[in-house]
Amino acid sequence: MIRKNISIDLKDKERAVKSLNVYYIDDKKIRLATHKGSKHFTLPSNIPEQAVKVTVEMMDSQKFSFSFGIRNGNRYN
């Protein structure tokens, strides 16, 4: 099985990002990756299956969040 890094880009061209926070589990610890002023993040390819939480604060003080799941293989036998 080939594992690839997971990359996400926010496509909003009109508003600037103040901070983008990504929460995920690695080595049984919760990790926080903070990206100041960036609309892009990449997760490592070796993280376990999980739900990833992302919070974004825009320069105009608007905030939003979203979650997505990561699966690392085929579940069909």
C-alpha positions as CSV (number, residue, x, y, z in Angstrom):
1,M,0.0,0.0,0.0
2,I,1.3,3.4,-0.9
3,R,0.6,6.2,1.6
4,K,0.7,9.8,0.5
5,N,0.6,13.0,2.5
6,I,-2.7,14.7,2.8
7,S,-2.8,18.3,1.5
8,I,-5.7,20.8,1.9
9,D,-6.0,24.2,0.3
10,L,-8.6,26.8,1.2
11,K,-9.8,28.5,-2.0
12,D,-11.2,31.8,-0.6
13,K,-9.4,34.5,-2.6
14,E,-11.2,37.4,-1.1
15,R,-10.3,37.1,2.6
16,A,-7.0,36.6,4.3
17,V,-6.4,33.9,6.9
18,K,-5.1,35.0,10.3
19,S,-4.5,31.5,11.6
20,L,-5.3,27.9,10.6
21,N,-5.1,25.3,13.3
22,V,-5.1,21.5,12.6
23,Y,-5.6,19.0,15.4
24,Y,-4.7,15.3,14.8
25,I,-3.4,12.3,16.8
26,D,0.2,11.1,16.3
27,D,2.1,8.7,18.6
28,K,-1.0,8.6,20.9
29,K,-0.8,12.3,21.5
30,I,-2.9,15.2,20.2
31,R,-0.9,17.3,17.9
32,L,-1.6,20.9,16.9
33,A,-0.2,22.4,13.8
34,T,-0.7,26.1,13.5
35,H,-0.2,27.9,10.2
36,K,-0.2,31.7,10.5
37,G,-1.5,33.5,7.4
38,S,-1.6,30.3,5.3
39,K,-4.5,28.7,3.4
40,H,-2.6,25.4,3.0
41,F,-1.6,22.5,5.2
42,T,-0.2,19.1,4.7
43,L,-0.6,16.1,7.2
44,P,2.1,13.4,7.4
45,S,1.4,10.2,5.6
46,N,2.0,7.9,8.6
47,I,-0.8,9.2,11.0
48,P,-3.4,6.6,12.0
49,E,-7.0,6.5,11.0
50,Q,-8.9,9.3,12.7
51,A,-11.0,12.4,12.5
52,V,-9.0,15.6,11.9
53,K,-10.3,18.9,13.2
54,V,-9.5,22.2,11.5
55,T,-10.3,25.7,12.8
56,V,-9.7,28.8,10.7
57,E,-9.7,32.5,11.9
58,M,-9.9,35.1,9.1
59,M,-8.4,38.6,9.3
60,D,-11.9,40.0,9.5
61,S,-12.5,38.0,12.8
62,Q,-14.8,35.4,11.1
63,K,-14.1,31.9,12.3
64,F,-15.1,28.5,11.0
65,S,-14.2,24.9,11.5
66,F,-14.5,21.6,9.7
67,S,-13.6,18.0,10.3
68,F,-12.7,15.1,8.0
69,G,-11.9,11.5,8.4
70,I,-8.7,9.6,7.3
71,R,-8.8,5.9,6.5
72,N,-5.6,4.0,5.8
73,G,-6.8,1.0,3.8
74,N,-9.5,-1.1,2.2
75,R,-12.0,-2.5,4.7
76,Y,-13.4,-5.2,2.3
77,N,-12.3,-8.8,2.8
